[in-house]
């Protein structure tokens, strides 16, 4: 299921999780999940890169004089899914990630139909992974571009998520600097 356009000689090394493609697909499990709810599907997978496709319907649009336009938050979610998938491919099994920063540029209106986001790792350090993604329509027109910064954390424990606030309303002890 590899998309040849995702394979390049960029010096990106696959992490242990790259071999866990079935786990990536099965993480959705039972119950609500964004990928299942919206109908995302992985269209390509290589070390440091992924492609995600979505058949956007008018149900996810707002009306305009020129026809329905896909809501920007949904465009952002698709780009984020592509960058998250790319990030996943370079992690080892004892690592997780959280998004620290996400930026999107909307270049053209996204309309109902096939949308394809391609995400890639731009640079990886021990603690931070920089990713980028582009969104295209079925005709290959670029609709949006995105960048994010992912923080690498241990896969066990809070993975960057803190406990509940203290009884006095202050931040949890594990969240204090």
Phi and psi in degrees as GROMACS dihedral restraints (atoms count N, CA, C in turn):
[ dihedral_restraints ]
;  ai    aj    ak    al  type     phi  dphi    fc
    3     4     5     6     1   -86.6    20    10
    4     5     6     7     1   132.4    20    10
    6     7     8     9     1   -89.1    20    10
    7     8     9    10     1   118.0    20    10
    9    10    11    12     1   -58.2    20    10
   10    11    12    13     1   -27.3    20    10
   12    13    14    15     1   -69.1    20    10
   13    14    15    16     1   -14.2    20    10
   15    16    17    18     1   -88.2    20    10
   16    17    18    19     1   -16.4    20    10
   18    19    20    21     1   -89.6    20    10
   19    20    21    22     1   125.7    20    10
   21    22    23    24     1  -149.1    20    10
   22    23    24    25     1   167.4    20    10
   24    25    26    27     1   -99.2    20    10
   25    26    27    28     1    71.0    20    10
   27    28    29    30     1   -99.7    20    10
   28    29    30    31     1     3.0    20    10
   30    31    32    33     1    76.6    20    10
   31    32    33    34     1    17.4    20    10
   33    34    35    36     1   -84.8    20    10
   34    35    36    37     1   127.8    20    10
   36    37    38    39     1   -99.4    20    10
   37    38    39    40     1   131.7    20    10
   39    40    41    42     1   -67.8    20    10
   40    41    42    43     1   140.2    20    10
   42    43    44    45     1   -88.0    20    10
   43    44    45    46     1   177.6    20    10
   45    46    47    48     1   -61.4    20    10
   46    47    48    49     1   -31.0    20    10
   48    49    50    51     1   -67.6    20    10
   49    50    51    52     1   -21.4    20    10
   51    52    53    54     1   -59.2    20    10
   52    53    54    55     1   -34.0    20    10
   54    55    56    57     1   -73.6    20    10
   55    56    57    58     1   -11.2    20    10
   57    58    59    60     1   -95.5    20    10
   58    59    60    61     1    38.9    20    10
   60    61    62    63     1   -57.4    20    10
   61    62    63    64     1   -37.5    20    10
   63    64    65    66     1   -65.6    20    10
   64    65    66    67     1   -38.0    20    10
   66    67    68    69     1   -63.6    20    10
   67    68    69    70     1   -41.5    20    10
   69    70    71    72     1   -58.0    20    10
   70    71    72    73     1   -45.6    20    10
   72    73    74    75     1   -67.1    20    10
   73    74    75    76     1   -37.4    20    10
   75    76    77    78     1   -87.4    20    10
   76    77    78    79     1    -8.3    20    10
   78    79    80    81     1   -60.4    20    10
   79    80    81    82     1   -20.5    20    10
   81    82    83    84     1   -66.9    20    10
   82    83    84    85     1   -29.8    20    10
   84    85    86    87     1    50.1    20    10
   85    86    87    88     1  -149.4    20    10
   87    88    89    90     1   -95.1    20    10
   88    89    90    91     1   162.3    20    10
   90    91    92    93     1    85.8    20    10
   91    92    93    94     1  -175.9    20    10
   93    94    95    96     1   -63.7    20    10
   94    95    96    97     1   142.7    20    10
   96    97    98    99     1  -160.9    20    10
   97    98    99   100     1   139.1    20    10
   99   100   101   102     1   -54.9    20    10
  100   101   102   103     1   -45.9    20    10
  102   103   104   105     1   -61.2    20    10
  103   104   105   106     1   -44.1    20    10
  105   106   107   108     1   -70.9    20    10
  106   107   108   109     1   -42.5    20    10
  108   109   110   111     1   -59.7    20    10
  109   110   111   112     1   -44.8    20    10
  111   112   113   114     1   -90.8    20    10
  112   113   114   115     1   -17.8    20    10
  114   115   116   117     1    85.8    20    10
  115   116   117   118     1    29.5    20    10
  117   118   119   120     1   -64.5    20    10
  118   119   120   121     1   152.9    20    10
  120   121   122   123     1  -144.7    20    10
  121   122   123   124     1   142.0    20    10
  123   124   125   126     1   -76.7    20    10
  124   125   126   127     1   126.3    20    10
  126   127   128   129     1  -110.6    20    10
  127   128   129   130     1    -8.4    20    10
  129   130   131   132     1  -167.3    20    10
  130   131   132   133     1   155.3    20    10
  132   133   134   135     1  -159.3    20    10
  133   134   135   136     1   121.9    20    10
  135   136   137   138     1  -150.6    20    10
  136   137   138   139     1   165.9    20    10
  138   139   140   141     1   -56.8    20    10
  139   140   141   142     1   118.1    20    10
  141   142   143   144     1    83.0    20    10
  142   143   144   145     1     9.8    20    10
  144   145   146   147     1  -152.8    20    10
  145   146   147   148     1   148.9    20    10
  147   148   149   150     1  -146.8    20    10
  148   149   150   151     1   160.1    20    10
  150   151   152   153     1  -129.3    20    10
  151   152   153   154     1   135.1    20    10
  153   154   155   156     1  -126.4    20    10
  154   155   156   157     1   133.1    20    10
  156   157   158   159     1  -115.1    20    10
  157   158   159   160     1   152.7    20    10
  159   160   161   162     1  -149.2    20    10
  160   161   162   163     1   132.4    20    10
  162   163   164   165     1   -91.5    20    10
  163   164   165   166     1    92.3    20    10
  165   166   167   168     1   -71.9    20    10
  166   167   168   169     1   132.0    20    10
  168   169   170   171     1  -109.2    20    10
  169   170   171   172     1   167.3    20    10
  171   172   173   174     1   -62.0    20    10
  172   173   174   175     1   -18.9    20    10
  174   175   176   177     1   -61.0    20    10
  175   176   177   178     1   -23.7    20    10
  177   178   179   180     1  -104.7    20    10
  178   179   180   181     1    21.9    20    10
  180   181   182   183     1  -120.5    20    10
  181   182   183   184     1   165.7    20    10
  183   184   185   186     1  -115.9    20    10
  184   185   186   187     1   151.4    20    10
  186   187   188   189     1   -75.0    20    10
  187   188   189   190     1   149.3    20    10
  189   190   191   192     1  -145.7    20    10
  190   191   192   193     1   167.4    20    10
  192   193   194   195     1   -59.5    20    10
  193   194   195   196     1   -30.1    20    10
  195   196   197   198     1   -91.9    20    10
  196   197   198   199     1     4.5    20    10
  198   199   200   201     1   114.6    20    10
  199   200   201   202     1   175.1    20    10
  201   202   203   204     1   -65.7    20    10
  202   203   204   205     1   142.9    20    10
  204   205   206   207     1  -123.8    20    10
  205   206   207   208     1   130.2    20    10
  207   208   209   210     1   -64.0    20    10
  208   209   210   211     1   131.9    20    10
  210   211   212   213     1   -59.8    20    10
  211   212   213   214     1   137.5    20    10
  213   214   215   216     1   -60.2    20    10
  214   215   216   217     1   -31.9    20    10
  216   217   218   219     1   -65.3    20    10
  217   218   219   220     1   -32.9    20    10
  219   220   221   222     1   -74.3    20    10
  220   221   222   223     1   -35.1    20    10
  222   223   224   225     1   -61.7    20    10
  223   224   225   226     1   -45.1    20    10
  225   226   227   228     1   -61.7    20    10
  226   227   228   229     1   -42.0    20    10
  228   229   230   231     1   -61.1    20    10
  229   230   231   232     1   -40.1    20    10
  231   232   233   234     1   -67.0    20    10
  232   233   234   235     1   -43.3    20    10
  234   235   236   237     1   -62.2    20    10
  235   236   237   238     1   -42.2    20    10
  237   238   239   240     1   -62.7    20    10
  238   239   240   241     1   -39.6    20    10
  240   241   242   243     1   -62.7    20    10
  241   242   243   244     1   -39.6    20    10
  243   244   245   246     1   -67.9    20    10
  244   245   246   247     1   -42.1    20    10
  246   247   248   249     1   -69.7    20    10
  247   248   249   250     1   -38.3    20    10
  249   250   251   252     1   -63.0    20    10
  250   251   252   253     1   -40.2    20    10
  252   253   254   255     1   -64.4    20    10
  253   254   255   256     1   -40.8    20    10
  255   256   257   258     1   -63.5    20    10
  256   257   258   259     1   -42.8    20    10
  258   259   260   261     1   -61.4    20    10
  259   260   261   262     1   -43.9    20    10
  261   262   263   264     1   -54.0    20    10
  262   263   264   265     1   -37.6    20    10
  264   265   266   267     1   -67.9    20    10
  265   266   267   268     1   -17.8    20    10
  267   268   269   270     1  -104.4    20    10
  268   269   270   271     1     2.3    20    10
  270   271   272   273     1   -90.4    20    10
  271   272   273   274     1   152.5    20    10
  273   274   275   276     1   -90.4    20    10
  274   275   276   277     1   168.2    20    10
  276   277   278   279     1   -65.4    20    10
  277   278   279   280     1   -21.0    20    10
  279   280   281   282     1   -92.0    20    10
  280   281   282   283     1    12.8    20    10
  282   283   284   285     1  -120.1    20    10
  283   284   285   286     1   149.0    20    10
  285   286   287   288     1  -132.7    20    10
  286   287   288   289     1   176.4    20    10
  288   289   290   291     1  -144.4    20    10
  289   290   291   292     1   154.8    20    10
  291   292   293   294     1  -131.5    20    10
  292   293   294   295     1   144.2    20    10
  294   295   296   297     1   -77.4    20    10
  295   296   297   298     1   125.0    20    10
  297   298   299   300     1   -97.2    20    10
  298   299   300   301     1   -26.3    20    10
  300   301   302   303     1  -155.4    20    10
  301   302   303   304     1   140.5    20    10
  303   304   305   306     1  -144.6    20    10
  304   305   306   307     1   127.6    20    10
  306   307   308   309     1  -128.2    20    10
  307   308   309   310     1   140.7    20    10
  309   310   311   312     1  -133.2    20    10
  310   311   312   313     1   137.3    20    10
  312   313   314   315     1  -114.7    20    10
  313   314   315   316     1   120.8    20    10
  315   316   317   318     1   -92.1    20    10
  316   317   318   319     1   108.9    20    10
  318   319   320   321     1   -88.9    20    10
  319   320   321   322     1   -34.7    20    10
  321   322   323   324     1  -145.2    20    10
  322   323   324   325     1   161.1    20    10
  324   325   326   327     1   -68.4    20    10
  325   326   327   328     1   137.9    20    10
  327   328   329   330     1   -92.4    20    10
  328   329   330   331     1   128.2    20    10
  330   331   332   333     1  -108.7    20    10
  331   332   333   334     1   163.4    20    10
  333   334   335   336     1   -55.5    20    10
  334   335   336   337     1   146.7    20    10
  336   337   338   339     1   131.4    20    10
  337   338   339   340     1  -170.7    20    10
  339   340   341   342     1   -69.5    20    10
  340   341   342   343     1   126.1    20    10
  342   343   344   345     1  -120.4    20    10
  343   344   345   346     1   138.1    20    10
  345   346   347   348     1  -129.6    20    10
  346   347   348   349     1   121.8    20    10
  348   349   350   351     1  -106.8    20    10
  349   350   351   352     1   129.2    20    10
  351   352   353   354     1  -111.5    20    10
  352   353   354   355     1   123.6    20    10
  354   355   356   357     1  -115.4    20    10
  355   356   357   358     1   149.0    20    10
  357   358   359   360     1  -147.9    20    10
  358   359   360   361     1   152.0    20    10
  360   361   362   363     1   -81.7    20    10
  361   362   363   364     1   125.8    20    10
  363   364   365   366     1   -88.9    20    10
  364   365   366   367     1   -43.0    20    10
  366   367   368   369     1  -155.8    20    10
  367   368   369   370     1   142.2    20    10
  369   370   371   372     1  -123.9    20    10
  370   371   372   373     1   131.4    20    10
  372   373   374   375     1  -115.9    20    10
  373   374   375   376     1  -176.7    20    10
  375   376   377   378     1   -63.5    20    10
  376   377   378   379     1   -36.6    20    10
  378   379   380   381     1  -112.8    20    10
  379   380   381   382     1   -12.3    20    10
  381   382   383   384     1  -138.0    20    10
  382   383   384   385     1   141.5    20    10
  384   385   386   387     1  -125.9    20    10
  385   386   387   388     1   125.3    20    10
  387   388   389   390     1   -99.2    20    10
  388   389   390   391     1   128.7    20    10
  390   391   392   393     1  -127.1    20    10
  391   392   393   394     1   161.3    20    10
  393   394   395   396     1  -141.4    20    10
  394   395   396   397     1   156.1    20    10
  396   397   398   399     1  -149.3    20    10
  397   398   399   400     1   153.1    20    10
  399   400   401   402     1  -129.5    20    10
  400   401   402   403     1   148.0    20    10
  402   403   404   405     1  -115.9    20    10
  403   404   405   406     1   133.4    20    10
  405   406   407   408     1  -128.3    20    10
  406   407   408   409     1   152.6    20    10
  408   409   410   411     1   -91.1    20    10
  409   410   411   412     1  -177.8    20    10
  411   412   413   414     1   -64.1    20    10
  412   413   414   415     1   -23.4    20    10
  414   415   416   417     1   -88.1    20    10
  415   416   417   418     1    -1.5    20    10
  417   418   419   420     1    88.8    20    10
  418   419   420   421     1     6.2    20    10
  420   421   422   423     1   -75.4    20    10
  421   422   423   424     1   131.9    20    10
  423   424   425   426     1   -75.8    20    10
  424   425   426   427     1   128.3    20    10
  426   427   428   429     1  -106.2    20    10
  427   428   429   430     1   -33.2    20    10
  429   430   431   432     1  -156.3    20    10
  430   431   432   433     1   161.8    20    10
  432   433   434   435     1  -138.9    20    10
  433   434   435   436     1   148.8    20    10
  435   436   437   438     1  -146.7    20    10
  436   437   438   439     1   156.0    20    10
  438   439   440   441     1  -139.2    20    10
  439   440   441   442     1   150.2    20    10
  441   442   443   444     1  -148.3    20    10
  442   443   444   445     1   162.4    20    10
  444   445   446   447     1  -118.6    20    10
  445   446   447   448     1   124.4    20    10
  447   448   449   450     1  -109.8    20    10
  448   449   450   451     1   134.1    20    10
  450   451   452   453     1   -97.1    20    10
  451   452   453   454     1   128.0    20    10
  453   454   455   456     1   -85.4    20    10
  454   455   456   457     1   129.6    20    10
  456   457   458   459     1  -132.7    20    10
  457   458   459   460     1   165.1    20    10
  459   460   461   462     1   -64.4    20    10
  460   461   462   463     1   143.1    20    10
  462   463   464   465     1   -72.6    20    10
  463   464   465   466     1   -22.5    20    10
  465   466   467   468     1   -97.5    20    10
  466   467   468   469     1   170.8    20    10
  468   469   470   471     1    76.1    20    10
  469   470   471   472     1  -153.2    20    10
  471   472   473   474     1   -71.8    20    10
  472   473   474   475     1   -19.6    20    10
  474   475   476   477     1    46.7    20    10
  475   476   477   478     1    47.0    20    10
  477   478   479   480     1    86.5    20    10
  478   479   480   481     1    -1.8    20    10
  480   481   482   483     1  -101.5    20    10
  481   482   483   484     1   135.0    20    10
  483   484   485   486     1   -96.1    20    10
  484   485   486   487     1   162.5    20    10
  486   487   488   489     1   -71.6    20    10
  487   488   489   490     1  -178.1    20    10
  489   490   491   492     1   -68.5    20    10
  490   491   492   493     1   161.0    20    10
  492   493   494   495     1   -61.3    20    10
  493   494   495   496     1   157.3    20    10
  495   496   497   498     1   -66.9    20    10
  496   497   498   499     1   162.1    20    10
  498   499   500   501     1   -57.6    20    10
  499   500   501   502     1   -31.4    20    10
  501   502   503   504     1   -82.0    20    10
  502   503   504   505     1     4.2    20    10
  504   505   506   507     1    90.9    20    10
  505   506   507   508     1    -6.5    20    10
  507   508   509   510     1   -73.1    20    10
  508   509   510   511     1   168.6    20    10
  510   511   512   513     1   -66.6    20    10
  511   512   513   514     1   152.7    20    10
  513   514   515   516     1   -59.2    20    10
  514   515   516   517     1   151.5    20    10
  516   517   518   519     1   -57.8    20    10
  517   518   519   520     1   -35.5    20    10
  519   520   521   522     1   -77.0    20    10
  520   521   522   523     1    -0.5    20    10
  522   523   524   525     1  -106.9    20    10
  523   524   525   526     1    -0.5    20    10
  525   526   527   528     1   -87.3    20    10
  526   527   528   529     1   136.4    20    10
